[in-house]
């Protein structure tokens, strides 16, 4: 029979301890994701790598923690381990950011070897402190159970408090700390919590000076998470990481997350040279003198509303409603991108939720929503979504969708074409201005692009480019995207990996 061990740790303090450790684990995980998001995005590929290695680290911590607790069942042992984890967490941004800054060209334009090394090198950095925190639960249970016949009840209580702490560590960073104070503050607050818990557990008040470490770190770090040429400012929103910067050509641009593309751009010229220009042709599908009531899902900082108002308005009356889930992007549009209140009626909500609750009908619907830089939200590509769009179109209405695809044979593009064709009798696809952009247009009636003479002179080259590749898609048999099964992120990841493979 094992000899009872007197630990001198109250059950109440152990509950507080595991509560704090549980909160710190989740805060570190969320902080890790948001730290990596500006460079890698937040795709399934990144989340799977991060969560998988975090779970592996916890498993190692549980196993090691149980063995250590049986061999050295002393509160000081657990206190020192927690102190070490706190110091490591405080240093994480300092150690991770040099790896992340190697991603100078974004996800698609950085050498593949650097992408892979940066991804796994950064993720591996988070394993040691998480493994150390994994030690906490079995160790605390050992301390609580020493010589006690109610060990089962105490163990259950500690697991419950640890899980409650994890809940706090999930909601507090996501909804308050990260949007209000940033990613680094999330790590440093977590580090301070762990250091305090470690000091109290080890009963070594002299080590309490380590609590000052997170407060000193801002003195040795750049105030910016992701410095870049021409940067005007960066913002952590509840939805994503946003940067506004000046392009070498003088335009103002907005990028979110891994900066593999531009979400909004402002230029004094009438055309941007990007896929936005293709949308300016669409109002000319309708007779002159009529109002083109339009809906834009995914307006970001307002490039499309601004161009429709400024450049199309003198020729066609467009009454636009813009739906954007992230209100920060709209405020950036008004501040940096000349978005005016009369360019669009703005609705801050998810695009599909808006359609589900709205009774309005439109002649033109544009879907240009990306949740993670180059990833279309899967629920905006499914047969059910296209059916919902069809129910909001007038008889002569047109739906247009921007899709990133490296070629006309990309599996993602073909899946979306195939899905749209199950709902709309007329579907067309064309190359849009830009490196990877494809324009899918769907309608209940045949569509012919406007004649050159019907367009203002500045739009004629754009229409000519669309006409050169305008075709009815023939994707062949295969996957039809549904709310039940729409592996959009997987198909996008496949394109990214193929692209990286070509670079290698």
C-alpha positions as CSV (number, residue, x, y, z in Angstrom):
1,X,0.0,0.0,0.0
2,X,1.3,3.5,-0.9
3,X,2.2,5.6,2.1
4,X,0.0,8.7,2.5
5,X,1.7,11.9,1.7
6,X,1.0,15.1,3.6
7,X,1.0,17.9,0.9
8,X,-0.2,20.9,2.8
9,X,-2.4,22.0,-0.2
10,X,-6.0,22.7,0.4
11,X,-8.6,21.5,-2.0
12,X,-9.8,25.1,-2.6
13,X,-6.4,26.2,-3.7
14,X,-6.0,23.2,-6.0
15,X,-9.3,24.0,-7.6
16,X,-8.1,27.6,-8.2
17,X,-4.8,26.3,-9.5
18,X,-6.2,23.9,-12.1
19,X,-8.8,26.5,-13.1
20,X,-6.0,28.9,-13.9
21,X,-3.9,26.3,-15.7
22,X,-6.9,25.3,-17.8
23,X,-7.6,28.9,-18.8
24,X,-3.9,29.4,-19.7
25,X,-3.9,26.3,-22.0
26,X,-6.8,27.6,-24.1
27,X,-5.5,31.2,-24.0
28,X,-2.1,29.9,-25.4
29,X,-3.9,27.9,-28.1
30,X,-6.0,30.8,-29.2
31,X,-3.0,33.2,-29.0
32,X,-1.0,30.8,-31.1
33,X,-3.6,30.7,-33.8
34,X,-3.9,34.5,-33.9
35,X,-0.2,34.9,-33.9
36,X,0.2,32.6,-36.9
37,X,-2.9,33.9,-38.7
38,X,-1.3,37.0,-40.3
39,X,1.3,34.8,-42.0
40,X,-0.5,31.5,-42.7
41,X,-4.2,32.3,-42.5
42,X,-6.5,30.2,-40.3
43,X,-7.3,27.4,-42.6
44,X,-8.0,23.8,-41.7
45,X,-4.4,23.0,-42.6
46,X,-3.0,25.4,-40.0
47,X,-5.6,24.6,-37.3
48,X,-5.1,20.8,-37.7
49,X,-1.3,21.2,-37.3
50,X,-1.7,23.4,-34.3
51,X,-4.5,21.5,-32.5
52,X,-2.9,18.1,-33.3
53,X,0.5,19.1,-31.8
54,X,-1.2,20.8,-28.8
55,X,-3.1,17.6,-28.0
56,X,0.1,15.6,-28.4
57,X,1.8,18.0,-26.0
58,X,-1.0,17.6,-23.5
59,X,-0.8,13.8,-23.7
60,X,2.9,13.9,-23.0
61,X,2.2,16.3,-20.1
62,X,-0.4,14.0,-18.6
63,X,1.9,11.0,-18.8
64,X,4.9,12.7,-17.4
65,X,2.8,14.5,-14.8
66,X,1.5,11.3,-13.4
67,X,4.9,9.8,-13.1
68,X,6.4,12.9,-11.5
69,X,3.6,13.2,-9.0
70,X,4.1,9.7,-7.8
71,X,7.9,10.1,-7.5
72,X,8.0,13.7,-6.1
73,X,4.5,14.5,-4.7
74,X,5.4,17.9,-3.4
75,X,3.8,21.2,-4.1
76,X,7.1,22.9,-4.8
77,X,7.7,20.5,-7.8
78,X,4.5,21.5,-9.4
79,X,5.1,25.1,-8.6
80,X,8.5,25.2,-10.3
81,X,7.1,23.4,-13.4
82,X,4.3,26.0,-13.6
83,X,6.8,28.9,-13.2
84,X,8.9,27.5,-16.0
85,X,5.8,27.3,-18.2
86,X,4.9,30.9,-17.4
87,X,8.4,32.2,-18.4
88,X,8.3,30.2,-21.6
89,X,4.9,31.5,-22.5
90,X,6.0,35.1,-21.9
91,X,8.9,34.6,-24.3
92,X,6.9,32.8,-27.0
93,X,6.2,35.9,-29.2
94,X,9.9,36.8,-29.1
95,X,10.8,33.3,-30.2
96,X,8.0,32.8,-32.8
97,X,8.0,36.1,-34.7
98,X,11.5,35.7,-36.3
99,X,10.2,32.4,-37.8
100,X,7.0,34.1,-38.9
101,X,8.8,37.0,-40.5
102,X,10.6,34.6,-42.8
103,X,7.2,34.5,-44.6
104,X,8.0,37.8,-46.3
105,X,6.0,37.1,-49.5
106,X,2.8,35.7,-47.9
107,X,1.7,32.1,-48.2
108,X,1.8,31.8,-52.0
109,X,4.9,33.8,-52.8
110,X,7.3,32.5,-50.2
111,X,9.6,29.6,-51.0
112,X,7.8,26.3,-50.1
113,X,10.6,25.1,-47.8
114,X,10.4,28.4,-45.8
115,X,6.6,28.0,-45.5
116,X,6.9,24.4,-44.2
117,X,9.8,25.2,-41.8
118,X,8.1,28.3,-40.5
119,X,4.8,26.5,-39.9
120,X,6.1,23.5,-38.1
121,X,8.9,25.4,-36.3
122,X,6.4,27.9,-34.9
123,X,3.9,25.2,-33.9
124,X,6.6,23.2,-32.2
125,X,7.5,26.2,-30.1
126,X,4.1,25.9,-28.4
127,X,4.6,22.3,-27.3
128,X,6.9,22.7,-24.3
129,X,4.7,25.1,-22.3
130,X,1.6,23.2,-23.1
131,X,3.2,19.9,-22.1
132,X,4.2,21.5,-18.8
133,X,0.7,22.7,-18.3
134,X,-0.5,19.1,-19.0
135,X,1.4,18.1,-15.9
136,X,-0.9,20.2,-13.7
137,X,-4.0,18.0,-13.7
138,X,-2.5,14.6,-12.8
139,X,-0.2,16.3,-10.3
140,X,-3.0,18.2,-8.6
141,X,-5.1,15.1,-8.4
142,X,-2.2,13.3,-6.7
143,X,-1.8,16.1,-4.2
144,X,-5.5,16.2,-3.5
145,X,-5.8,12.4,-3.2
146,X,-2.9,11.9,-0.8
147,X,-4.2,9.7,2.0
148,X,-7.9,10.6,1.3
149,X,-10.7,8.1,0.9
150,X,-12.7,10.6,-1.1
151,X,-10.1,10.9,-3.9
152,X,-12.6,10.1,-6.7
153,X,-14.8,12.9,-5.7
154,X,-11.9,15.3,-5.4
155,X,-10.5,14.2,-8.8
156,X,-13.8,14.9,-10.4
157,X,-14.0,18.3,-8.8
158,X,-10.5,19.2,-10.1
159,X,-11.4,18.1,-13.6
160,X,-14.6,20.2,-13.5
161,X,-12.7,23.3,-12.4
162,X,-10.0,22.7,-15.0
163,X,-12.6,22.5,-17.7
164,X,-14.3,25.6,-16.4
165,X,-11.0,27.4,-16.6
166,X,-10.7,26.2,-20.2
167,X,-14.0,27.7,-21.0
168,X,-12.9,31.0,-19.6
169,X,-9.6,30.7,-21.5
170,X,-11.7,30.1,-24.7
171,X,-14.1,33.0,-24.4
172,X,-12.1,35.7,-22.7
173,X,-9.3,35.9,-25.3
174,X,-11.6,35.5,-28.3
175,X,-14.1,38.1,-27.3
176,X,-12.2,40.6,-25.3
177,X,-8.4,40.3,-24.8
178,X,-7.3,39.7,-28.4
179,X,-9.6,42.3,-30.0
180,X,-9.0,44.9,-27.2
181,X,-5.3,44.4,-26.4
182,X,-3.8,42.1,-29.0
183,X,-2.1,38.7,-29.3
184,X,1.0,39.5,-27.4
185,X,-1.0,40.7,-24.4
186,X,-2.8,37.4,-24.4
187,X,0.5,35.5,-24.0
188,X,1.8,37.9,-21.4
189,X,-1.4,37.9,-19.3
190,X,-1.4,34.1,-19.5
191,X,2.3,34.1,-18.5
192,X,1.6,36.4,-15.5
193,X,-1.2,34.1,-14.4
194,X,1.0,31.0,-14.6
195,X,3.9,32.7,-12.8
196,X,1.6,33.8,-9.9
197,X,0.2,30.3,-9.6
198,X,3.7,28.8,-9.7
199,X,4.9,31.2,-7.0
200,X,1.9,30.4,-4.7
201,X,2.2,26.7,-5.3
202,X,6.0,26.6,-4.7
203,X,5.8,29.1,-1.8
204,X,8.8,30.9,-3.2
205,X,7.9,34.6,-3.0
206,X,11.3,35.7,-4.3
207,X,10.3,34.2,-7.7
208,X,7.4,36.6,-7.7
209,X,9.7,39.1,-9.5
210,X,9.2,36.9,-12.6
211,X,5.8,38.4,-12.8
212,X,7.5,41.6,-14.0
213,X,8.9,39.8,-17.1
214,X,5.8,40.1,-19.3
215,X,5.6,43.8,-18.4
216,X,9.2,44.3,-19.6
217,X,8.8,42.5,-22.9
218,X,7.1,45.3,-24.8
219,X,10.4,47.3,-24.4
220,X,12.3,44.8,-26.6
221,X,9.6,44.0,-29.2
222,X,8.3,45.9,-32.2
223,X,5.0,47.6,-31.5
224,X,3.8,46.0,-34.8
225,X,2.9,42.3,-35.1
226,X,3.7,42.2,-38.8
227,X,5.8,45.1,-40.1
228,X,5.8,45.5,-43.9
229,X,6.8,48.2,-46.5
230,X,4.3,51.0,-46.7
231,X,2.3,49.9,-43.6
232,X,-0.3,52.5,-42.4
233,X,-1.7,50.4,-39.6
234,X,-2.7,46.9,-38.4
235,X,-5.8,45.8,-36.5
236,X,-6.8,42.7,-34.6
237,X,-10.5,42.3,-35.1
238,X,-12.8,39.6,-33.6
239,X,-12.8,38.0,-37.0
240,X,-9.3,38.4,-38.5
241,X,-6.0,40.4,-38.7
242,X,-6.2,43.4,-41.0
243,X,-3.4,45.6,-42.4
244,X,-3.8,48.8,-44.4
245,X,-0.7,49.8,-46.5
246,X,0.4,51.8,-49.4
247,X,1.4,50.0,-52.6
248,X,4.5,51.0,-54.5
249,X,2.2,52.4,-57.2
250,X,0.5,54.7,-54.7
251,X,-2.8,52.9,-54.1
252,X,-4.1,52.1,-50.7
253,X,-4.7,48.4,-50.0
254,X,-6.3,46.2,-47.4
255,X,-5.1,42.7,-46.7
256,X,-6.4,40.3,-44.0
257,X,-4.6,37.4,-42.4
258,X,-1.7,36.0,-44.5
259,X,-1.5,38.8,-47.1
260,X,-1.7,36.4,-50.1
261,X,-4.0,38.9,-51.8
262,X,-5.8,42.2,-51.5
263,X,-9.3,42.5,-50.1
264,X,-9.8,46.2,-50.9
265,X,-7.9,48.8,-52.8
266,X,-8.4,52.5,-53.5
267,X,-7.1,54.2,-56.5
268,X,-7.9,57.6,-58.0
269,X,-8.0,55.9,-61.4
270,X,-11.2,54.3,-62.7
271,X,-9.8,50.8,-62.9
272,X,-7.7,48.8,-60.4
273,X,-6.3,46.2,-62.7
274,X,-7.8,43.6,-60.3
275,X,-10.9,41.4,-60.5
276,X,-13.1,44.3,-59.1
277,X,-13.0,45.8,-62.6
278,X,-15.1,42.8,-63.9
279,X,-18.0,43.7,-61.6
280,X,-18.3,47.1,-63.2
281,X,-19.4,45.5,-66.5
282,X,-22.4,43.8,-64.8
283,X,-24.8,46.7,-64.3
284,X,-24.7,47.3,-68.1
285,X,-26.4,43.9,-68.6
286,X,-29.6,45.8,-67.7
287,X,-31.5,48.4,-69.8
288,X,-30.4,52.0,-69.5
289,X,-32.7,54.2,-67.4
290,X,-33.6,51.4,-65.0
291,X,-32.4,51.0,-61.4
292,X,-30.1,48.0,-60.8
293,X,-31.0,47.0,-57.3
294,X,-27.9,45.1,-56.1
295,X,-26.6,43.1,-53.2
296,X,-22.9,42.7,-52.3
297,X,-22.0,39.9,-49.9
298,X,-18.5,40.6,-48.6
299,X,-17.8,44.3,-49.1
300,X,-14.6,44.5,-46.9
301,X,-13.5,48.2,-47.0
302,X,-15.8,49.0,-49.9
303,X,-13.9,48.9,-53.1
304,X,-16.9,47.7,-55.1
305,X,-19.4,50.1,-53.7
306,X,-17.0,53.0,-54.2
307,X,-16.3,52.1,-57.8
308,X,-20.0,51.4,-58.6
309,X,-20.9,54.8,-57.2
310,X,-18.0,56.8,-58.7
311,X,-17.4,55.1,-62.0
312,X,-20.7,53.4,-63.0
313,X,-23.1,55.9,-61.4
314,X,-23.0,58.4,-64.2
315,X,-24.1,55.7,-66.6
316,X,-26.3,53.3,-64.6
317,X,-28.3,53.9,-61.4
318,X,-27.1,51.2,-58.9
319,X,-28.9,50.9,-55.5
320,X,-26.5,48.8,-53.5
321,X,-26.8,47.0,-50.2
322,X,-23.4,45.8,-48.9
323,X,-23.1,43.0,-46.3
324,X,-19.9,42.7,-44.3
325,X,-19.5,40.6,-41.2
326,X,-16.6,42.6,-39.8
327,X,-17.5,46.1,-38.9
328,X,-13.9,47.1,-38.4
329,X,-13.3,46.7,-42.1
330,X,-16.2,49.0,-42.9
331,X,-14.7,51.6,-40.5
332,X,-11.3,51.2,-42.2
333,X,-13.1,51.8,-45.6
334,X,-14.5,55.1,-44.4
335,X,-11.2,56.1,-42.9
336,X,-8.8,55.1,-45.7
337,X,-10.7,54.0,-48.8
338,X,-13.1,56.9,-49.4
339,X,-16.2,54.8,-48.7
340,X,-19.1,57.2,-48.3
341,X,-22.4,56.5,-46.6
342,X,-24.4,56.9,-49.8
343,X,-22.3,54.3,-51.7
344,X,-24.1,51.4,-50.0
345,X,-26.5,50.6,-47.3
346,X,-24.2,48.6,-45.0
347,X,-25.4,45.5,-43.1
348,X,-22.9,44.2,-40.5
349,X,-23.8,40.5,-40.4
350,X,-23.0,37.2,-42.1
351,X,-24.0,37.1,-45.7
352,X,-26.0,33.9,-45.6
353,X,-27.8,34.9,-42.4
354,X,-28.8,38.1,-44.1
355,X,-30.3,36.2,-47.0
356,X,-32.1,33.8,-44.7
357,X,-33.8,36.7,-42.9
358,X,-34.3,39.1,-45.7
359,X,-37.3,39.3,-48.0
360,X,-35.7,41.6,-50.6
361,X,-35.1,40.7,-54.2
362,X,-32.3,42.0,-56.4
363,X,-31.4,42.3,-60.1
364,X,-27.7,41.8,-59.3
365,X,-26.0,39.8,-56.6
366,X,-22.3,39.8,-56.1
367,X,-20.6,37.3,-53.7
368,X,-17.1,38.2,-52.9
369,X,-16.7,36.9,-49.3
370,X,-13.5,35.3,-48.0
371,X,-13.3,34.3,-44.4
372,X,-9.5,33.6,-44.3
373,X,-7.9,35.5,-47.1
374,X,-8.2,33.0,-49.9
375,X,-10.8,30.7,-48.4
376,X,-14.5,31.1,-49.4
377,X,-16.7,30.2,-46.5
378,X,-18.0,26.8,-47.4
379,X,-21.7,27.7,-46.8
380,X,-21.5,30.3,-49.5
381,X,-20.7,27.7,-52.2
382,X,-23.3,25.0,-51.6
383,X,-26.4,24.0,-53.6
384,X,-28.6,25.3,-50.7
385,X,-26.8,28.7,-50.8
386,X,-27.3,29.0,-54.6
387,X,-31.0,28.1,-54.2
388,X,-31.3,30.8,-51.5
389,X,-29.7,33.3,-53.9
390,X,-32.0,32.2,-56.7
391,X,-35.0,33.0,-54.4
392,X,-33.7,36.5,-53.9
393,X,-33.2,37.3,-57.6
394,X,-35.7,38.9,-59.9
395,X,-36.6,37.1,-63.2
396,X,-33.9,38.9,-65.1
397,X,-31.5,38.8,-62.1
398,X,-27.8,37.8,-62.2
399,X,-25.6,36.2,-59.6
400,X,-21.8,36.8,-59.8
401,X,-19.2,35.0,-57.7
402,X,-15.4,35.5,-57.5
403,X,-13.4,32.3,-57.1
404,X,-9.7,32.0,-56.6
405,X,-8.4,29.2,-58.9
406,X,-4.9,28.5,-60.2
407,X,-6.4,27.0,-63.4
408,X,-9.7,26.3,-65.2
409,X,-9.2,22.7,-64.2
410,X,-8.9,23.4,-60.4
411,X,-11.1,21.0,-58.5
412,X,-12.5,23.9,-56.4
413,X,-13.6,25.9,-59.4
414,X,-15.1,22.8,-61.1
415,X,-17.0,21.9,-57.9
416,X,-18.5,25.4,-57.6
417,X,-19.4,25.4,-61.3
418,X,-21.0,22.0,-61.0
419,X,-23.0,23.1,-57.9
420,X,-24.2,26.3,-59.5
421,X,-25.4,24.3,-62.5
422,X,-27.7,22.2,-60.3
423,X,-29.7,25.4,-59.4
424,X,-29.3,27.8,-62.4
425,X,-30.1,26.9,-66.0
426,X,-27.5,29.3,-67.3
427,X,-24.0,29.4,-65.8
428,X,-20.9,31.1,-67.3
429,X,-17.3,31.4,-66.3
430,X,-14.6,33.8,-67.4
431,X,-11.1,34.9,-66.4
432,X,-11.2,38.1,-64.4
433,X,-8.4,40.6,-64.1
434,X,-5.9,39.3,-61.5
435,X,-3.6,36.4,-61.2
436,X,-5.9,33.6,-59.9
437,X,-9.4,35.1,-60.3
438,X,-12.3,33.5,-62.1
439,X,-15.8,35.1,-62.4
440,X,-18.8,32.7,-62.3
441,X,-22.0,34.2,-63.5
442,X,-25.4,32.5,-63.1
443,X,-28.9,33.4,-64.2
444,X,-32.4,32.2,-65.0
445,X,-32.0,33.5,-68.6
446,X,-29.2,33.5,-71.2
447,X,-26.6,36.1,-70.7
448,X,-24.5,37.9,-73.3
449,X,-21.9,40.4,-72.3
450,X,-22.8,44.0,-73.3
451,X,-21.7,45.2,-76.7
452,X,-18.6,47.4,-76.7
453,X,-20.6,50.4,-77.9
454,X,-22.9,50.2,-74.9
455,X,-20.0,50.6,-72.5
456,X,-18.1,53.7,-71.5
457,X,-14.6,53.7,-73.1
458,X,-12.7,52.9,-69.9
459,X,-14.7,49.6,-69.5
460,X,-14.3,48.4,-73.0
461,X,-10.9,46.7,-72.5
462,X,-12.3,44.9,-69.4
463,X,-15.3,43.6,-71.3
464,X,-13.0,42.5,-74.1
465,X,-10.9,40.5,-71.7
466,X,-14.0,38.9,-70.2
467,X,-15.4,38.1,-73.7
468,X,-12.2,36.4,-74.7
469,X,-12.6,33.7,-72.0
470,X,-16.4,33.8,-71.6
471,X,-17.7,30.2,-71.8
472,X,-20.3,27.7,-70.5
473,X,-18.5,25.5,-68.0
474,X,-18.3,21.7,-68.5
475,X,-17.0,20.4,-65.2
476,X,-18.2,16.8,-65.9
477,X,-19.5,14.5,-63.2
478,X,-18.1,14.9,-59.7
479,X,-18.7,16.5,-56.3
480,X,-21.7,18.7,-55.8
481,X,-21.2,20.9,-52.8
482,X,-23.9,20.8,-50.1
483,X,-24.4,22.0,-46.6
484,X,-23.7,18.4,-45.5
485,X,-20.5,18.1,-47.5
486,X,-18.5,21.0,-48.9
487,X,-14.7,20.5,-48.5
488,X,-13.9,24.0,-49.8
489,X,-11.0,24.4,-47.5
490,X,-9.5,21.0,-48.4
491,X,-9.9,21.9,-52.1
492,X,-8.2,25.3,-51.5
493,X,-5.4,23.6,-49.5
494,X,-4.9,21.2,-52.4
495,X,-4.3,24.2,-54.7
496,X,-1.9,25.8,-52.2
497,X,0.0,22.6,-51.8
498,X,0.1,22.0,-55.6
499,X,1.4,25.6,-56.0
500,X,4.1,25.1,-53.3
501,X,5.0,21.8,-55.0
502,X,5.6,23.6,-58.3
503,X,7.8,26.1,-56.5
504,X,9.8,23.3,-54.9
